[in-house]
């Protein structure tokens, strides 16, 4: 990944206890209204992408695709992860800003 600032921010949010990963934890956190953004791995299955996208749209949570399952998992010190939920507004804003600037570079 050329822009590791995003993965670094994910790592910092994990160390601060401000992110959740794994399907059940992400879903529970989104439904509880605690999530400021969801980062979805580009190589997540079509079913997972649809599930997360529909859920985030319904609960009005911004969702962005970035990196691979391996990238996301590694960034937060875990196994592969299809999605990571950001529970802190500051981290979410920083990550969203970086992700959107990467998308603008394409």
NORDA-V767347 format. One record per helix or strand of 3 or more residues. SS is the DSSP state (2 for helix, 1 for strand). FROM is the first residue (numbers start at 1). TO is the last residue. If there is no record, write none. Layout:
SS FROM TO
SS FROM TO
This chain:
2 4 15
1 19 21
2 23 31
1 37 40
2 46 58
1 62 65
2 69 75
1 83 86
2 89 104
